Amino acid sequence: MTDEAKIPNTQHLSVVAKQTAPNVRGPLSGQEEVCELVLRALPQWFGMESGVLKYIRKAGELPSFVAYWDGEPVGIAIIKRHFDRSAELSLIGVLPTRHRMGVGSTLLAAIEPWLAGQGVQFLQVKTVSAGSADANYARTRAFYVGVG
């Protein structure tokens, strides 16, 4: 047997590359299912049922941006416009398995130029104050500080 005969024929194999960063689609409407999927995975932040239901409704009514990883939704952000030049990041949530992987910042990187194109100059977010001892919200505030 020659050396060539020992080498398997790999021409029939295909390589599927795993995604290394999220991609974002938006603005979208009707994202209730994605919102529920994400929020139900984050009970440390979204443990009150009335609040979860409120955000799910908002995902159906307000512009939403959804982050996908390998074709599956892994994060969502909802935008609420208050005035011509201002908007609020009403919600941003990322599945715990994708925390610290750039999903949240990629969502914001998609949202900001979209808002700027509509004349928005000010984007605000509301969260629990630094006076809270909750470690989860300390991580949330650190994220917001990190993205500016």
C-alpha positions in Angstrom: 0.0 0.0 0.0 1.4 3.4 -0.9 1.3 6.5 1.3 -1.3 8.0 -0.9 -3.7 5.1 -0.2 -3.5 5.7 3.5 -4.7 9.3 3.3 -8.5 9.4 3.6 -10.5 11.3 0.9 -11.8 14.4 2.7 -13.3 16.1 -0.3 -16.8 15.1 0.7 -16.5 16.8 4.1 -17.7 20.3 4.7 -16.6 22.6 7.4 -19.3 24.6 9.2 -17.8 27.6 10.9 -19.3 28.6 14.2 -20.3 32.2 14.5 -17.9 34.2 16.6 -19.9 37.4 17.0 -23.6 38.2 17.1 -25.4 39.8 14.2 -28.3 42.2 14.8 -31.6 42.7 12.9 -33.8 45.7 13.4 -35.7 47.7 13.9 -38.4 45.0 14.0 -41.9 44.8 15.4 -43.7 41.8 16.8 -40.9 40.4 18.9 -42.9 39.2 21.8 -41.6 35.6 21.6 -38.0 36.7 21.6 -38.6 39.0 24.4 -40.2 36.3 26.5 -37.5 33.8 25.7 -34.8 36.3 26.9 -36.5 37.7 30.0 -37.6 34.2 31.3 -33.9 33.3 31.2 -33.0 36.4 33.4 -35.1 36.0 36.6 -32.3 37.9 38.6 -33.3 41.0 36.7 -36.8 40.3 35.5 -38.4 38.3 38.4 -41.7 40.3 38.6 -44.3 38.8 36.3 -46.1 42.1 35.8 -42.9 43.6 34.6 -42.1 40.7 32.3 -45.6 41.0 30.7 -45.2 44.7 30.3 -41.9 44.3 28.4 -43.4 41.5 26.3 -46.2 43.9 25.2 -43.7 46.6 24.5 -41.7 44.2 22.2 -44.9 43.9 20.1 -45.5 47.6 19.9 -42.1 49.4 19.9 -39.1 49.1 17.6 -36.9 46.2 18.7 -33.5 45.0 17.7 -32.7 41.3 18.1 -29.2 39.8 18.3 -28.7 36.4 16.7 -25.9 33.8 17.2 -25.8 30.9 14.9 -29.3 31.8 13.7 -30.8 31.7 17.2 -32.0 34.8 19.1 -29.8 35.6 22.1 -30.6 39.2 22.9 -33.2 41.9 22.5 -33.3 45.7 22.9 -36.5 47.8 22.8 -36.4 51.5 22.0 -39.0 54.1 23.1 -39.0 57.5 21.5 -40.0 60.4 23.8 -39.3 63.4 21.7 -37.9 64.1 18.3 -34.3 64.2 19.5 -34.4 61.8 22.4 -35.1 58.1 22.9 -34.9 55.6 25.8 -33.4 52.1 25.8 -36.5 50.7 27.4 -35.0 47.2 27.6 -31.9 45.3 26.8 -31.5 41.7 27.7 -29.1 38.9 26.7 -29.3 35.2 27.4 -26.9 34.3 30.3 -25.0 31.9 28.0 -24.0 34.9 25.9 -23.1 37.4 28.6 -19.7 39.0 28.2 -19.5 38.0 24.5 -20.3 41.4 22.9 -24.0 40.9 22.4 -25.2 44.0 24.3 -22.6 46.3 22.8 -23.4 44.9 19.3 -27.1 45.7 19.9 -26.2 49.2 20.9 -23.9 49.6 17.9 -26.8 48.8 15.6 -29.3 51.0 17.5 -27.2 54.2 17.7 -26.8 54.9 13.9 -30.5 54.0 13.3 -31.5 56.6 15.9 -29.0 59.2 14.7 -30.4 58.8 11.2 -33.8 59.9 12.7 -32.3 62.9 14.3 -32.0 61.5 17.8 -29.2 63.1 19.8 -29.8 61.7 23.2 -30.3 58.1 24.3 -31.1 57.4 27.9 -31.4 54.3 30.0 -33.0 53.8 33.4 -31.8 51.2 35.9 -31.4 50.5 39.6 -29.2 53.1 41.4 -25.7 52.5 42.6 -27.1 52.7 46.1 -28.5 49.2 45.6 -26.4 46.3 46.8 -27.7 44.0 44.1 -24.7 42.4 42.4 -26.7 41.8 39.2 -27.5 45.5 38.8 -23.9 46.4 39.6 -23.0 44.4 36.5 -25.7 46.2 34.5 -24.4 49.6 35.5 -20.8 48.5 34.7 -22.1 47.5 31.2 -23.7 50.9 30.7 -20.6 52.7 31.9 -18.5 50.6 29.6 -20.5 51.4 26.4 -20.7 55.1 27.3 
